[in-house]
Amino acid sequence: MMAEEQTKTQTLLTILQVRAWTKAERASARQEINRYYERKLASLQHALFEAIALNTPEQRNPFEIDEYIHRYHKQAQELYAFINALSFSNEMLPRWLQMIDDDDRGIAVWQPKTRLLLDEEQKG
C-alpha cells in the first residue's frame, strides 16, 4: 500500500520537528496561510452561488437573494476576522500551519457561525 503524500503544510511541519525554518520556508508557510484563506473564501462563495442557482429565474425572490448575499457577506467577515485574529509572526507560523492541517484533515474545521438561508431550510 502506498503511503499518502504529505501536503506542503505537513512537509513544513515535519521540517520544523528537526530544525528551524529558513527564510524561504517561512515565506512558504505564509503562502500556505494565504492559500488556506483563498480556499475557505472560495468555498463560501461556492455555497452562495449554489444557493442562488437553485432558484429558477421565475422563482427568484429579490429579497431572498439579497438575504443570501447579506449572509454571505457576514460569513466572509467572520473568515476575515478569524484569519486576522492571529499574527503572521515567525512564532505564530507553526500554530497556523497546524490549524490548517487539522482543518484539511477534518479534525477541527473552521465554519462560519452565520448560515445561509438554504442551510437553515435544509435543517428545518
C-alpha positions as CSV (number, residue, x, y, z in Angstrom):
1,M,0.0,0.0,0.0
2,M,1.3,3.4,-1.0
3,A,1.8,6.0,1.8
4,E,-0.1,9.2,1.5
5,E,1.8,12.1,0.1
6,Q,2.4,14.9,2.5
7,T,0.9,18.2,1.8
8,K,3.1,21.3,1.7
9,T,1.7,22.2,5.2
10,Q,2.7,18.8,6.6
11,T,6.1,19.0,5.0
12,L,6.8,22.3,6.6
13,L,5.6,21.0,10.0
14,T,7.9,17.9,9.6
15,I,10.9,20.1,8.8
16,L,10.2,22.1,12.0
17,Q,10.5,19.0,14.1
18,V,14.1,18.7,13.0
19,R,15.3,22.3,12.6
20,A,14.1,25.9,12.4
21,W,12.7,27.1,9.1
22,T,14.8,29.1,6.6
23,K,13.6,32.5,5.4
24,A,12.2,30.8,2.2
25,E,10.4,28.2,4.3
26,R,8.8,30.9,6.4
27,A,7.7,32.7,3.2
28,S,6.3,29.3,2.0
29,A,4.4,29.0,5.3
30,R,2.8,32.4,4.8
31,Q,1.8,31.4,1.3
32,E,0.1,28.3,2.8
33,I,-1.9,30.6,5.0
34,N,-2.9,32.7,2.0
35,R,-3.9,29.6,0.1
36,Y,-6.0,28.4,3.0
37,Y,-7.8,31.8,3.2
38,E,-8.4,31.7,-0.5
39,R,-9.8,28.1,-0.4
40,K,-12.1,29.0,2.5
41,L,-13.4,32.2,0.8
42,A,-14.0,30.3,-2.5
43,S,-15.9,27.6,-0.5
44,L,-18.2,30.3,1.0
45,Q,-18.7,31.9,-2.5
46,H,-19.5,28.5,-4.0
47,A,-22.2,27.9,-1.4
48,L,-23.7,31.4,-2.2
49,F,-23.7,30.7,-5.9
50,E,-25.2,27.3,-5.4
51,A,-27.9,28.7,-3.2
52,I,-28.8,31.4,-5.8
53,A,-28.7,29.0,-8.7
54,L,-31.2,26.6,-7.0
55,N,-33.9,29.1,-7.8
56,T,-35.1,29.4,-11.4
57,P,-35.5,32.9,-12.7
58,E,-39.3,32.7,-12.2
59,Q,-38.8,31.6,-8.6
60,R,-36.2,34.2,-7.6
61,N,-37.4,36.5,-4.9
62,P,-35.2,39.6,-4.8
63,F,-35.4,39.9,-1.1
64,E,-34.3,36.3,-0.6
65,I,-31.4,36.8,-2.9
66,D,-30.5,39.9,-1.0
67,E,-30.6,37.9,2.3
68,Y,-28.3,35.3,0.8
69,I,-25.8,38.0,-0.2
70,H,-26.1,39.7,3.2
71,R,-25.4,36.4,5.0
72,Y,-22.5,35.6,2.7
73,H,-21.0,39.0,3.5
74,K,-21.3,38.2,7.2
75,Q,-19.6,34.8,6.6
76,A,-16.8,36.5,4.7
77,Q,-16.3,39.0,7.6
78,E,-16.2,36.1,10.1
79,L,-13.5,34.4,7.9
80,Y,-11.6,37.7,7.7
81,A,-11.7,38.1,11.5
82,F,-10.6,34.5,12.0
83,I,-7.6,34.8,9.6
84,N,-6.6,38.2,11.0
85,A,-7.1,37.3,14.7
86,L,-3.6,35.8,14.9
87,S,-0.5,37.5,13.6
88,F,1.7,36.0,10.9
89,S,4.8,36.4,13.0
90,N,7.5,33.8,12.8
91,E,6.5,32.5,16.2
92,M,2.8,32.0,15.1
93,L,3.5,30.3,11.8
94,P,3.7,26.8,13.3
95,R,0.4,27.2,15.1
96,W,-1.2,28.5,11.8
97,L,0.1,25.5,9.8
98,Q,-1.1,23.1,12.5
99,M,-4.6,24.7,12.4
100,I,-4.6,24.4,8.6
101,D,-3.5,20.8,8.7
102,D,-6.2,20.0,11.3
103,D,-8.8,21.7,9.1
104,D,-7.6,19.9,5.9
105,R,-7.8,16.5,7.7
106,G,-11.3,17.3,9.2
107,I,-10.1,17.4,12.8
108,A,-11.0,21.0,13.6
109,V,-12.7,22.5,10.6
110,W,-13.4,26.3,10.6
111,Q,-17.1,27.0,9.8
112,P,-18.8,30.4,9.8
113,K,-21.4,31.0,12.6
114,T,-23.7,32.7,10.2
115,R,-25.6,30.3,7.9
116,L,-27.1,30.9,4.5
117,L,-30.9,30.6,4.4
118,L,-30.5,27.4,2.4
119,D,-28.6,25.8,5.3
120,E,-31.4,26.6,7.8
121,E,-34.1,25.4,5.4
122,Q,-32.3,22.0,4.9
123,K,-32.0,21.6,8.7
124,G,-35.6,22.6,9.4
